[in-house]
Amino acid sequence: MAGAQTGRRGVRPPGPGGNPLVLGIIAALWIAGGVSIGLYVHGSWRYIPAIFACGIGVVFLRSAAGAYVQRLRSQSRE
């Protein structure tokens, strides 16, 4: 795996991460946007952008969970 390899000086490159709270808020906004598109936009095509927006929200939610777990692991090692 490319992400697990060390660099020239033996320092690992930064992994996925970020502030879990910010990522969770962004996820909630995307999911809320997808739900509102599904409920309030009229037309048969509304399901495509609604599912797409909710999918992006789920990706951000997964990143928030990963960042939270990574933060917990780094705190337990210290």
GUZA-719321 format. One record per residue (C-alpha): residue number from 1; residue in one letter; x, y negated, z negated. Coordinates in steps of 0.2 Angstrom, whole numbers, always signed. Each point is the difference from the previous one (the first is absolute). Example, Ala and Ser with C-alpha at 12.3 -4.5 7.8 and 13.67 -1.06 7.14 Angstrom:
BEGIN
NODE seq type    px    py    pz
NODE   1    A   +62   +22   -39
NODE   2    S    +6   -17    +3
***
This chain:
BEGIN
NODE seq type    px    py    pz
NODE   1    M    +0    +0    +0
NODE   2    A    +6   -17    +4
NODE   3    G    -7    -8   -15
NODE   4    A    +9   +11   -12
NODE   5    Q   +17    -2    +7
NODE   6    T   +12   -12    -9
NODE   7    G    +8   -15    +9
NODE   8    R   +19    -4    +3
NODE   9    R    +3    -5   -18
NODE  10    G   -11   +14    -8
NODE  11    V   -15   -11    -3
NODE  12    R   -17    +6    +4
NODE  13    P   -10   -11   +12
NODE  14    P   -16    -6    -8
NODE  15    G   -15   +11    +1
NODE  16    P   -18    -3    +2
NODE  17    G    -6   -11   -14
NODE  18    G    -6   -17    -5
NODE  19    N   -12    -7   -13
NODE  20    P   -14   +12    -3
NODE  21    L   -12   -13    -5
NODE  22    V    +2   -10   +16
NODE  23    L    -1   +15   +11
NODE  24    G   -16    +5   -10
NODE  25    I    -8   -17    +3
NODE  26    I    +4    +1   +18
NODE  27    A    -7   +17    +1
NODE  28    A   -16    -6    -8
NODE  29    L    -2   -14   +12
NODE  30    W    +2   +11   +15
NODE  31    I   -12   +13    -7
NODE  32    A   -13   -14    -4
NODE  33    G    +3    -8   +17
NODE  34    G    -4   +17    +8
NODE  35    V   -15    +3   -10
NODE  36    S    -7   -18    +4
NODE  37    I    +4    +3   +18
NODE  38    G   -10   +16    +0
NODE  39    L   -15    -8    -9
NODE  40    Y    -1   -17    +7
NODE  41    V    +6    +1   +18
NODE  42    H   -14    +5   +12
NODE  43    G    +4   +11   +15
NODE  44    S    +4   +18    +3
NODE  45    W   +19    -4    +1
NODE  46    R    +1    -6   -18
NODE  47    Y    +5   +17    -6
NODE  48    I   +17    +0    +9
NODE  49    P    +7   -16    -9
NODE  50    A    -9    +5   -16
NODE  51    I    +9   +17    -1
NODE  52    F   +16    -8    +6
NODE  53    A    +0   -13   -14
NODE  54    C    -4   +13   -13
NODE  55    G   +14   +11    +7
NODE  56    I   +13   -15    -2
NODE  57    G    -7    -2   -18
NODE  58    V    +3   +18    -4
NODE  59    V   +18    -1    +7
NODE  60    F    +3   -15   -12
NODE  61    L    -8    +9   -14
NODE  62    R   +12   +15    +3
NODE  63    S   +15   -12    +0
NODE  64    A    -6    -8   -16
NODE  65    A    -2   +17    -8
NODE  66    G   +18    +5    +6
NODE  67    A    +7   -16    -7
NODE  68    Y    -8    +3   -17
NODE  69    V    +6   +17    -1
NODE  70    Q   +18    -6    +5
NODE  71    R    -1   -13   -13
NODE  72    L    -5   +12   -13
NODE  73    R   +14   +12    +5
NODE  74    S   +13   -14    -1
NODE  75    Q    -5    -5   -17
NODE  76    S    +0   +18    -7
NODE  77    R   +18    +2    +6
NODE  78    E    +6   -16    -9
***
